[in-house]
Amino acid sequence: ETFTLSQMEPPGNPGGTPVELELTVENVESALYQLYFDPDMEHKNVAQKWLTQAQASAQAWHFCWALLSPDKIPEVQFFGASTLHTKISRHWSDLAADQHESLRTQLLSHILQFSSGPKMVLTRLCVALASLALNLIPQAWSQPVADMVRAFQPHKPDSEDGSGAKASQDPHTHCLTLLELLTVLPEEFQSSRLAQARRGQLREALAGEWAVVCPLLRQLMQSQDSSSQVKEKVLKCLSSWVALDVPLGEIQELLHDCFTALSDPELFDAAVETIVNAISQPDCQRYINALLSLMPLVLGLYDQLKTAAQDGDMETSHGICRIAVALGETHSRVLLEQVDHWQEYLALVNMILFCTGIPGHYPVNETTSSLTLTFWYTLQDDILSFEEEKQSVYLQVYRPVYFQLVDVLLHKSHYPSQEEYASWSSDDKEQFRIYRVDISDTLMYVYEMLGAELLSNLYERLGRLLMDPQQSAVWQDTEALLFGFQSIAETIDVNYSDVIPGLIGLIPRINISNILLADTVMYTIGSLAEWLADHPVMLGGILPMVLQGLAKPELSVSSVSTLKRICRECRYDLGPYSSQCMWLMQGLGFLLSALPSEEILGRLHSLITPHIQQLDTLAQQELNPTNKQSIIHIVGMLASLFTTLDINRQADCLEGAASSRLPVPQSTQNPVVVVLQQVFTLIQTILSKWLHDSEVVEAVCGVFDKSVQTLLHDFGPMVPQLGEMLGEIYSAFPQASALDLARQMVHIFAGEEHHIPHIRSLTEVLTSTTLTIFQQGPRDHPDIAESFMDLHAQILKRKPDLYLSEQFNVKALFYCGILSLKFPETPTVKAASQFFTEFLSRCKDMPSFGDVLQRDGKLLTETVLQAVGGESPSSLTEHFSEVLLNLSRHCPALLSQWLKETLQTPGFPCAQLTAEQKHTFSQQLLREQTNKRRVKEIVKEFALLCRGPQGSGYSDY
């Protein structure tokens, strides 16, 4: 009868406390089979628990050997070996002293038996023997390493080594096994929990054993007979012993062997690891001659490093760099002090400088340069820590190196070309951003050593780039110099620097059409905001650039943050620039946000009352173009102000006291909401008069739209009256801006129970009015079709149960989506694709959606295929592929049927397609349910086949 651990649970008590189960080898083995091979997680957990208890039991000392029998599977043998290690390391006191010798003999014998594998079992047995050695050293086992070496001498008769192993064992295998044992011995010491006194005693005993290990490792490294496998094991073994602080003088020759191993590609990685571990031990500093002897060996790698860098061999350059940095960084002070060897250390510093400037873009073509950055901090700290006289000598030698370093770092901070940068993954871009932050920190630090001369150097180079028409500079050169400036100006008081006026004069000459360069320009201006406050006359040249940046969505973060800093530092000097009303209103929004909450409303009233009065006057006057532009201008200024007036962002606006202010109590209404409620009647008056003018309606909706986006849930009190007004104006004269505002309201408030009735009634009114437009023919209203699709995609995402209302005709909405897919305008097709993406993802949860899809899914498939086949511009193919991907993801069986039915129609979707091409397309599409990029490729290829030779050009765009 097969044993399962479910027998451990008492009847009628599933999952209860396990009953006692006899600790036999058979039961342990069955439990292991259950742990490794039973697919049921609950069974695995029960087995795991029971086996842990079994390991802790006294019987484990006996059953572990049976589990190591040669006829057992590796998983069972591994558990046997692990159990042995657990018993020796945690339950040593269970054993009587007279059993220690037989345990050692038995363990050695098993290690010999398993020397040819499985590897995982062998390693666990070696760790168990190491643990046993740590319990017996030094009293009961005085020469563990010598004994281990003796036990593994090949071709010894059985009686001599006492292991019971067969004499015919392969010497190569024995050698590898011995090395495994010697490697795990120091590792087990490092990981064992030991009392302080015992740890010291063992460390001393193991240090004594090094005298036996060292010649053995040297002999194996230098022997012609040693395989690469053996040498790699030697390197790992040395690495393990080095961690015990073996004196550098005693491993000097072995380290020389390691450097020789670097020329063997098979040993390169292990050799690097060993050398780095060895020279990174802080204790090495006591062995100056040994350190100096390594210097020519490291410098000797320079040619190999240059070749690797030239060939793009990242692994080799990375490894050699790690060695150079380990020596240079760990021992910089000691090596600096060896004045007789200053040229050698300077050569090492230059080698590290080469690593910093290694060709390629981090992290895509190289990963080495970042390893060196902390070295430059360490070297600088050590130089500046010497007394003045000595320091000036070192500065004479190393200041030129640090000026070179600045050049190298600025070059490494260069962005790739925009095409290349666009192809980088988001992870690579994020790593590059962090890398630039590290470079920025390094430059800021280097300024301490180089001082004002560094800023002058950067300024002169920037001047040459921007003033000399002969200079054919790429934008990256300008960006990198500004990046360097900003890195320093951000944290160091540059107010007294004589180059800042010149820099402020140069900045307006920079062409900021490149977004990455423009971003850095903005941040550089921001870093100089305090200087501008002391020199307000310079604002005139700089402010227009910042305001120009505000107009670009891609620059919104950097330009808004810069304007905020200028408004904060220069608020008393901005009067002359009030013609730039929209942008300054945004700046004022930031300033108001930073005030104590009780002051905001008063300041807000004094700021906007004149504008509201003017708006009131305009609302009473006749309709003419001049009045219209004035209304749009005032409403636009209010929208700009409400974009940035966010009292919840208070702590972010001002340092110091502001950050400790409490958030506005919930009972207090947001000042923006108070103002909007006060002017609501005036807004209704304007809308009623200008209802047929889309620009005015759009401007008014814009005020509410910006307010909702900024205030989020604080906007809540406005929802009922705004919802009612929106429904009325849209029913009277439908416009896309009303749908866009409704979409924002759904996005923010559809999840709040008390707002749902208002959101429901608003979306019902908007939907019924829009369905009428679709019935009459929506072709002249692509903007309404787009905004309507976006609104319903948002409802599906945030509150699909609104569709449970009888007012929503799901079938009619589905048809609206199909009609929208047929529009030639990209935004409308994109919105319709988004609608179907959300719709299809809800079909499983919403029966009414599933019914519509069953009935009309074929029509959707047909429409999309027709569009891909030539009905729509080929630039829209990507959006149709989204719909096909979601059909494949959410209803593959139905899609398979619809593709079959539609594509078998002769001449559909175009005459030149063969049946085989259609079949291939269907098969490829149905295979993909997750890979968006692949589906895009499949649909694009199909579109090109449909359009024939001309489809590969631009004729149909």
MARZA-941335 format. One record per residue (C-alpha): residue in three letters; x, y, z. Coordinates in steps of 0.05 Angstrom, whole numbers, plus 5000, padded with zeros to 4 digits. Example, Ala and Ser with C-alpha at 12.3 -4.5 7.8 and 13.67 -1.06 7.14 Angstrom:
<marlos>
ALA524649105156SER527349795143
</marlos>
This chain:
<marlos>
GLU500050005000THR502850684981PHE503951135041THR501551865036LEU502052385089SER494552495089GLN494851905138MET497952385187GLU491252755195PRO486252445243PRO479652255210GLY474452805212ASN479853315226PRO482653515158GLY488453995164GLY488553865239THR494553685282PRO498553115251VAL498152465289GLU504552105308LEU507451725248GLU512951235257LEU519851495238THR521950945190VAL526351015129GLU520350815086ASN515951365116VAL521451885108GLU522451685035SER514951705021ALA514552395053LEU520252635008TYR516652364946GLN510452754969LEU514653384981TYR518053364913PHE512953054867ASP505853154895PRO502653744856ASP498053914915MET501154494955GLU497554285019HIS500553585016LYS507353895003ASN506654345065VAL504553755109ALA510453355084GLN515253935096LYS512854015168TRP513453275184LEU520353215152THR522853805193GLN520553445256ALA523652805232GLN530353155222ALA530153405294SER528852705322ALA534252255352GLN532651715300ALA535252195246TRP542451995265HIS540751295239PHE535851385181CYS540351905146TRP545351365126ALA539950915096LEU537551505054LEU544651575026SER544350864996PRO546650844922ASP539850584899LYS536051204923ILE534251794878PRO538652434886GLU533052814921VAL532752284976GLN540352244981PHE540653004987PHE535752995045GLY540052465079ALA546352905071SER542553535094THR539953155155LEU547152945173HIS549353675169THR543353905211LYS544853375264ILE552353535268SER551454285268ARG545454325315HIS545053685356TRP552453525367SER551453435441ASP547052825426LEU553252425408ALA557952095459ALA565352255449ASP566951525432GLN562351575370HIS566052175339GLU571551765306SER566751265272LEU562351845248ARG568452185217THR570651535182GLN563651395157LEU562952105130LEU569552085094SER567651415064HIS561051685038ILE564452305010LEU569051844970GLN563151444946PHE559552074922SER565852404894SER563252304823GLY556452584840PRO550952774846LYS554353454859MET548853714906VAL549453094951LEU557153124951THR557053864971ARG552253745030LEU556653165055CYS562853605050VAL559254145090ALA557253625142LEU564653405149ALA566754135154SER561654225210LEU564353605244ALA571453875238LEU569354525271ASN566654135330LEU573053725338ILE578554225324PRO583654305356GLN583153815415ALA580053205383TRP582353325312SER589053685310GLN590753645236PRO584153625197VAL586953875131ALA592853405130ASP588252825146MET583453015091VAL589053075041ARG591552385062ALA584652085056PHE584052324985GLN590952104960PRO589351674898HIS591150924893LYS591750814968PRO589750124993ASP583150115031SER586449955098GLU591050565095ASP586051125089GLY580850785132SER575351025087GLY573250375057ALA573350694988LYS575350314926ALA582650434905SER580750484832GLN577251154840ASP579151684789PRO584752144817HIS581852754781THR575152644816HIS578652544883CYS582453194873LEU576053584858THR572653274919LEU578453464965LEU578254174938GLU570754204951LEU572053985023LEU577554505032THR573055045002VAL567054925047LEU571254885112PRO572455645119GLU565455785091GLU562255355145PHE566455715198GLN564056395172SER556656185173SER556655805239ARG553856105302LEU559656085351ALA561256395418GLN566556945412ALA572056565449ARG570755925408ARG570756335343GLY577656625361GLN580355935379LEU577855635313ARG580256215271GLU587356115300ALA587055365288LEU584755445216ALA590055985203GLY595055445224GLU592054965173TRP593655465117ALA600855215118VAL598254545091VAL593054835043CYS597555355010PRO602954894979LEU597554414956LEU593854974919ARG600355244889GLN602354544865LEU595554444832MET595655134799GLN602555034769SER601854304749GLN601554144675ASP596653574692SER591454014726SER585154104685SER581554774679GLN576254474724VAL581354344779LYS584555034772GLU577755374776LYS576454974840VAL583255194867LEU581455924854LYS574755844891CYS578355494948LEU583356054955SER577656564954SER574456195012TRP580856185054VAL582456915040ALA576157105079LEU579656845142ASP584657425137VAL590356985113PRO596357465111LEU597457755042GLY604857595046GLU603056855052ILE598756844990GLN603057294947GLU605556734901LEU598656434895LEU595957114874HIS601257154821ASP598556484795CYS591656784795PHE594057354750THR596956834702ALA590156494701LEU586857134676SER589556984606ASP585356334605PRO578156504585GLU575555894623LEU578756134688PHE577956884679ASP571556994721ALA573956564779ALA580856894778VAL577857584780GLU573357394839THR579257104877ILE583957694864VAL578558204883ASN576857824947ALA584257764965ILE586158494956SER579758764985GLN581558505055PRO582959135096ASP588258755134CYS592558735071GLN594959445086ARG599859145137TYR603458795080ILE605959385039ASN611359005000ALA606258474980LEU601459034957LEU607059374917SER608858714885LEU601658674858MET602159364826PRO606059154763LEU601358544755VAL595158994755LEU598459504709GLY600458924664LEU592958814650TYR592259504617ASP593459244546GLN588458674555LEU583459194583LYS584359664523THR583559084473ALA577158844509ALA574359554509GLN575859624435ASP572558954419GLY566459104462ASP568258514507MET564358764568GLU565958154613THR573458234607SER573658984616HIS568858924674GLY573258404709ILE579858784699CYS576559424723ARG574159074786ILE581458874801ALA584259564789VAL578859894831ALA579659384888LEU587059544893GLY586460294882GLU580360414927THR581759944986HIS589060174993SER589160874965ARG592061205027VAL597460685037LEU599460704964LEU599461464963GLU604261455021GLN609361034982VAL612661644952ASP618061234918HIS612560894878TRP608361504862GLN608961394786GLU606260684792TYR600260914832LEU599061494784ALA599160974728LEU593960564766VAL589661194775ASN590061324700MET588160594686ILE581960704730LEU580561354693PHE580660954628CYS575460494660THR571161094678GLY571361334606ILE570660644574PRO567260704506GLY559760584500HIS553360814533TYR551960574604PRO548160104615VAL546959874543ASN553959794514GLU558059804578THR557159674652THR564159814677SER564660574686SER559760584745LEU564460134785THR569660684789LEU565661274817THR566761124891PHE574261074878TRP574561814860TYR571262004926THR576161564965LEU582361834930GLN580062554939ASP578462455013ASP585362145024ILE588962704988LEU585163245026SER586362905093PHE593963005089GLU597063605125GLU597564235082GLU604664175057LYS603963445036GLN596963585007SER599664134960VAL604663634931TYR599163124918LEU594563654889GLN599963844839VAL599963124813TYR592462974818ARG588763624801PRO590263524727VAL587562804733TYR581063074765PHE580263584709GLN580863004660LEU575862624703VAL570763194694ASP571563154618VAL570662394621LEU564562434666LEU561162964623HIS562562534562LYS559561924597SER553362324616HIS551862454542TYR545162194518PRO545361754456SER541862004393GLN534362094401GLU533061494355GLU537561044397TYR534861314463ALA527761184439SER529560454428TRP532160354499SER527759974548SER524660354606ASP529259964653ASP535460194614LYS532960914615GLU531860884690GLN538860584702PHE541861134659ARG538061664699ILE540861384764TYR547761344733ARG547362084715VAL545162244787ASP551561884810ILE555762274760SER552362914784ASP554162744857THR561362604836LEU561963274799MET559163644860TYR564363284903VAL570163424854TYR568464174858GLU571264154929MET578063994900LEU577864404836GLY573765014860ALA572165624818GLU576865404762LEU572164834747LEU566265304735SER570665764692ASN572865154651LEU565664934639TYR563365644622GLU568965754571ARG567365104536LEU559965264534GLY561565954506ARG565865654451LEU560265174433LEU554765704430MET558566304402ASP563266004350PRO559665884284GLN565365414264GLN563564934321SER559364364294ALA556964164363VAL551663644374TRP546263804425GLN549063284473ASP555463704482THR551364304505GLU546863884549ALA552763544584LEU556164214600LEU549664494628PHE548663844666GLY555563944698PHE553864664716GLN547164474746SER550263894786ILE554864394821ALA550064994826GLU544564554856THR548364444921ILE554064954924ASP553165704935VAL555165984867ASN552266674881TYR559366964883SER561766614821ASP563867114767VAL561666644710ILE554266624727PRO552467294692GLY555867034629LEU552166364635ILE545466714643GLY547167104580LEU548866474542ILE542666064561PRO537766444515ARG542266264456ILE540965524466ASN536065214417ILE531364814461SER527864434406ASN530863784434ILE526763584495LEU532463264534LEU536763884526ALA530764334542ASP529563954606THR536764064629VAL536264804610MET530064874654TYR533364534714THR539664954705ILE535565594706GLY531965324768SER538565194803LEU540365934792ALA533666214819GLU537066504882TRP542266854839LEU536667144796ALA533267424858ASP539667824872HIS540168034799PRO532868144776VAL535068534716MET537067864684LEU529967584690GLY527867904623GLY532467444583ILE530866814621LEU523466824637PRO520966774565MET524766114558VAL521465824620LEU514566064597GLN515765774528GLY517465104562LEU510765104599ALA507265044532LYS510364354519PRO507263764557GLU513963394556LEU517263974594SER511564064644VAL515463774703SER521964154693SER518864824670VAL513464844724SER518664664778THR523265214751LEU517765734747LYS515765544818ARG522865664842ILE523266334806CYS516466544834ARG518766354903GLU525566704900CYS523767294856ARG516467434874TYR517668184886ASP520868284818LEU515667964772GLY511168574763PRO513868794695TYR512468094666SER504968084679SER503368074605GLN505167334607CYS498767244646MET497266504635TRP504066264656LEU504566744715MET497666524738GLN500665814743GLY506566094783LEU501666474828GLY497765824839PHE504165514867LEU505366124912LEU498166124938SER498665374952ALA504465504998LEU500766005042PRO497365815108SER490565535088GLU486666075125GLU490066625084ILE488866315015LEU481566505003GLY482767245020ARG488867284974LEU485166904920HIS479367394922SER483868004918LEU487567684858ILE481467484816THR475967974836PRO477868494783HIS477767944730ILE470967674754GLN468068384752GLN470568474681LEU467567794662ASP460868004692THR460868634650LEU462568234587ALA456967744601GLN451768304596GLN454468574530GLU452768384459LEU455967794423ASN461968024382PRO468967754367THR472568254414ASN468168074474LYS468867334457GLN476567374459SER476467764525ILE471867234557ILE476266664532HIS482467024558ILE479667134629VAL476866434633GLY483566164609MET487266544664LEU482666244717ALA483965554688SER491465674691LEU491065894763PHE486765294784THR491664814749THR496864944803LEU492965184863ASP493064554904ILE493064634980ASN494463894989ARG501263984956GLN503064515008ALA508864145040ASP512164054973CYS512264804958LEU516265115013GLU521764815057GLY522264945131ALA515965155167ALA511364995108SER513064265111SER510564215182ARG503764525168LEU497764075178PRO493363895118VAL486864295110PRO481464005156GLN476163615118SER470664085143THR473864675107GLN471764745035ASN477364814984PRO478265554966VAL477765394891VAL470965054903VAL468565664943VAL470466124885LEU467265674832GLN460765644872GLN460666404878VAL461566504803PHE457265914780THR451166344762LEU455666814722ILE458466214684GLN451465964670THR449666644641ILE455766644595LEU454165934571SER446866084557LYS448966674512TRP454866334478LEU452165624476HIS453265554401ASP460465784403SER464965174414GLU471065594434VAL467465934492VAL464265274515GLU471064944512ALA474265494552VAL468865454607CYS469164694609GLY476764784614VAL476165164680PHE472364584712ASP476664064677LYS483164364706SER479964444774VAL477563714777GLN484563464755THR488063884809LEU483063824867LEU480963104855HIS476062904911ASP476063604941PHE471963814880GLY466163374905PRO461363934928MET461064184856VAL458863514826PRO451163584832GLN450464284801LEU455964184749GLY452963514728GLU446063834718MET448964424679LEU453163974634GLY447063544617GLU443064174598ILE448364494554TYR449963844519SER442563684504ALA441664384476PHE448064394434PRO452563774437GLN460063924441ALA466063474454SER468763894512ALA462563734554LEU463862984543ASP471263064562LEU469363414627ALA464262874642ARG469762354631GLN474062694684MET468162694733VAL467061944720HIS474461814731ILE474662164799PHE467662074828ALA464761424800GLY467461044859GLU464061494911GLU457161224931HIS453861904944HIS455962174876ILE453661584835PRO446361824824HIS449062484795ILE454262134752ARG448961634728SER443862154708LEU449262584673THR451961994633GLU444961774614VAL443162474586LEU449862524548THR449061814520SER441861894495THR443562564462THR449762264428LEU445961644404THR441362114366ILE447462434332PHE449961734313GLN443061554284GLN443062184242GLY450162054217PRO456262254259ARG461262344202ASP461563104212HIS462963034287PRO469462624295ASP471063014359ILE464362814390ALA465262084369GLU472262084399SER470162404465PHE464061954470MET468261324461ASP473261584513LEU467561734562HIS464861024556ALA471760704560GLN472561084626ILE465660854651LEU467460134634LYS473960194671ARG471360554733LYS463960384741PRO461459844692ASP455159724734LEU452360384708TYR450659954647LEU445759564688SER441060174681GLU435660074628GLN437460754600PHE443860464571ASN442760094506VAL449059654503LYS447559424433ALA446960144408LEU453660324442PHE456959734408TYR454559994340CYS457160694357GLY463960374371ILE463760014303LEU461860664267SER467561034304LEU472560504280LYS470860704208PHE472961434217PRO479461644183GLU481562084242THR486861754286PRO484362014354THR477261744340VAL479761054320LYS484461034380ALA478661214427ALA474160684395SER479660154402GLN480360344476PHE472860274484PHE472959574455THR478959384497GLU475059554560PHE468559264533LEU471658594516SER475058534584ARG468258604617CYS464458094575LYS465557524624ASP462657924683MET456858274647PRO451857794614SER448758364573PHE455758504542GLY456757764528ASP450057724492VAL451758324447LEU458658034432GLN455757354413ARG450857694366ASP455158254337GLY462358034348LYS462657784276LEU460858484252LEU466458784295THR471458284267GLU469158424196THR469659184207VAL476759134234LEU479058664178GLN475959124126ALA479659724157VAL486259354159GLY485059094088GLY485159804059GLU478760154082SER482660584132PRO489460934127SER495160444143SER497560914198LEU491560664239THR493459924235GLU496559934304HIS489860114336PHE486159564299SER491359064323GLU489359254395VAL482159054381LEU484358394349LEU489058244407ASN483358344457LEU478557914417SER483857364416ARG485157454491HIS477957474515CYS474057034465PRO479056614424ALA473956074404LEU468956594378LEU474456974342SER476756334308GLN469556224283TRP468656954260LEU475356964224LYS473556324188GLU466656594167THR468957284145LEU475457094111GLN472356534069THR468357074031PRO471757133963GLY475257803953PHE474757984028PRO478058404054CYS481558503986ALA481858143920GLN489257983918LEU489557553982THR490256803973ALA486456314017GLU493156074044GLN495156784065LYS488556874101HIS489356204136THR496456374158PHE494157054185SER488456714225GLN493156184254GLN498456694273LEU493357154305LEU489856614345ARG496556374373GLU497757054406GLN493757264467THR498857674506ASN504457914461LYS502158604437ARG508458734396ARG507758074358VAL500358204343LYS502258894315GLU507358564269ILE502358034246VAL496858544230LYS501859014197GLU504358454151PHE497158274134ALA495559014118LEU501659044072LEU499458404036CYS492458704027ARG495059364000GLY499759043950PRO506259373927GLN503660073939GLY502059894011SER509359904028GLY510060644011TYR506561264038SER501261323984ASP495561124030TYR497361574090
</marlos>
